[in-house]
Amino acid sequence: MRVLVVHNRYSSAQPSGENRVVDEEVGLLRAAGHRVELFERRSDDIARRSLPGKVAVPLLVPWNPAVRTELAARLRAGRPDVVHVHNVFPLLSPSVLAACADAGVPVVATLHNYTQVCPPGTLHRDGRPCSECVGRTVPLPAVRHGCYRDSRPATVPLAVGLAVNRRRWWSGVDRFFCISAAQRDVLVRSGMPAGLLVVKHNFVPDPGVRREGDGEHLLFLGRLAEPKGVRLLMAAWDALAAEGGVGVPLVVAGAGPLEPEVTAWAAGRDDVRYAGLYGPDECREAVARSVAVVAPSLARETFGLVVAEAMAAGVPAVAAGHGGFAELVEDGVTGLLHRPGDAVSLAQCLRRIAGGPEGNREMGRAARIRYERGFGPAVGLARLEEEYRSVIAGRSGGGGAPPPAGESTGRKSTGSPRVRPRGRDGGSR
C-alpha cells in the first residue's frame, strides 16, 4: 500500500512518545514492503521564524490555508491509498482534512490524547482530573483556566480550533484509532461518534535486551511534570525512606519543568539518583536493569509506552490504576496498580514489588508474555494493515467493516455551504 503519514513533530527539547510512535510505525510499514511518505512540520522550526512569522503561528492553529494548498498539490502529484494523520498542532491544522477531502483519499487518524474533547488534550488540571470542557460546543472553561501552558492567550487558539473543527474531524476521517479501550470509552461518553472509533494499541519494538536476575533499581522514566505524578512519587519515596527504604534505590530519568525540584530532592541521597535525560540505548538498558518501572501519573494516560516497554523487557510495572494503565497492567499478574493520586497506596505497591523477588520474577515473565501477545511488532503491523485495507475497501465500494449495530458513523453535513460527496466537509473557510 501507498501510505502518506501526516504529522507535526513535537519539539526536540523534550522527549516525545508520540514522535517515537510515528517513527516506529513508519519503519514497521516500510520494512513490510509498504511505500510510506511523510508530510511533516516541525515545532523546532518556529524558533527560526521571523518575529511576524512567530506572531502568526497562533492564528494558523485552527486553520492553515497554505498547508491545505501544499498538501492538495502533493496528493495530486501522487495519490496514496490512505492518509494517516497523527498530530496537526500547531503548524499543520485540520486544513489537512480538507485537502484529503478534495482528493477523495481515505483518512485514518490516531488519537494520541484527548484533544478532540479537551483543548490541551490531558483531561487534567491543577493536579486532578478535569472534564469541564467535555461535551461543550465551545470549550470556554479551558480558556478561563488557561489550561494550555497556564496561559489564557495560549489556550485560545486551541479552544477555537476545537470548536470550529469538531464536526470537520468527524466527517473528514474514515476511522479514528484509539490507543486504548479506556480512551475510546471516554471519547464515546464525550459525544464522539462511536462507529468511527476503533482500538488499535501502540506497538513496542522488541528491545533486544531483557532483565536478568532481580534488577538493581526502581525506575521512573518520563517527563518531569506534575501530571506524571513526580511529586506523588517523591512523597511516597520519602515515606518509605523514613521507614528504612525498600532495599534498592530509585532512579529518576527525564526532563521537564520539575527538573530543578527533582535535582534538589535527589541531591546528597544514597537512595535516589537523578540521571537526567537518557538516550534510547540508555533507556533500554535502564529498563532491563529495573526491579520495576514506576508510572504514577495523575492524568489518565491514553496508553503508557513506558509500561509496555517494561513488559517487553520482562519487567513488571507499578502504575496508577486508571486510564490506559489499568488496561496494560493486570494487577498482581504483570505488575501492581495503586490508587491514583494516593501516596500511601503507591508506597505500599513499591514496597511489595521490591520485597518479593520470586513474585517479582513471575510478574516479569507474565509481562513479557502479555507484550508478545498484545504489543509486539507483528501484532502492530497486522492491525495497521487490517484497518488500512478496511477503509480503502470502504471507499472503493468493497464494503469495509460496518460500524457496530446502533452506532452512528457521524457522517452528516456540518452546515458548511460546500459539502463534498460522500458527506465529507470540504473545509472551505
VENRAPE-V78313 format. One line per field, one symbol per residue. phi: phi as a letter, one per 30 degrees, with the letter a starting at -180 (. if undefined). psi: psi as a letter, one per 40 degrees, with the letter a starting at -180 (. if undefined). burial: b if it has 9 or more other ideal C-beta (glycine too) atoms within 8 Angstrom, else e. A space follows every 50 residues. Layout:
phi = ???
psi = ???
burial = ???
This chain:
phi = .cbcccacddeddbdbddededddddddddddjdccccbbbbdedddddd edddddeedcddacdddedddedddddadddacccccccccciddddddd dedicdbcbdcdacddbbedichbahibdbbdcdiddcddeddedidchh bdeddeedddddddceddddcccdaccdcaddddedddddjddddccbcb ddcbdddibbdcicjcacbcblddbeddidddddddddddddcjicjbdc ccblbldceddddddddicdcbbccicddeddddddddccdaccbceddd ddbjedddddedcicdbcbddaidddddcdeicclbccdeicdddddddd dddccbeddddddddddddddddbbdeddddddedddeddddddddidid eddeeicddicbdcjddbcdeiicddidb
psi = ihhhhhhhhihedihhdddddddddddddddeeihhihhiihddeddeii dddddedddeddhgdddddddddddddghidihhhcheheedieeddddd ddefhihihhheafeeehdeedfhhfeiihfdehehdhgdddddefdhff hddddddddddddeedddddeehdhhhieidddddddddeeihdeehihg iiihiheehihhaeidiihhhahgiddefdddddddddddddeeaeeiih hhhaiadedddddddeheieehhheahiiddddddddeeidihhgfhdig idcgddddddddefhiihihfiaddeddhhhedeaihihhehdddddddd dddeegddddddddddddddddddeidddddddddddddddddddeeegi hiiihehieegiieeieghiifehheei.
burial = bbbbbbbbbbeeebebebbbbbebbbebbbeeebebbebebebbbbeebe eeebeebbebbbbbeebbbebbebbeeeebebbbbbbbbbbbbbbbbbbb bbbebbbbbbbbebbbbbbbebbbbeeeebebbbebeebbbbbebbbbee eeebbbbbbbbbbbbbbbbbbbbbbbbbbbebbbebbbebebbbbbbbbb bbbbeebeeebeeebebbbbbbbbbbbbbbbbbbbbbebbbeeeebebbb bbbbbbebbeebbebbeeeeebbbeeebeeebbbbbbbbbbbbbbbbbbb bbbbbbbbbbbbbbbbbbbbbebbbbbbbeeeebbbbbebbebebbbbbb bbbbeeeeebbebbbbbbebbeeebbbebbbebbbebbbbbbbbbeeeeb eeeeeebeebeeebebeebbeebbbbbee
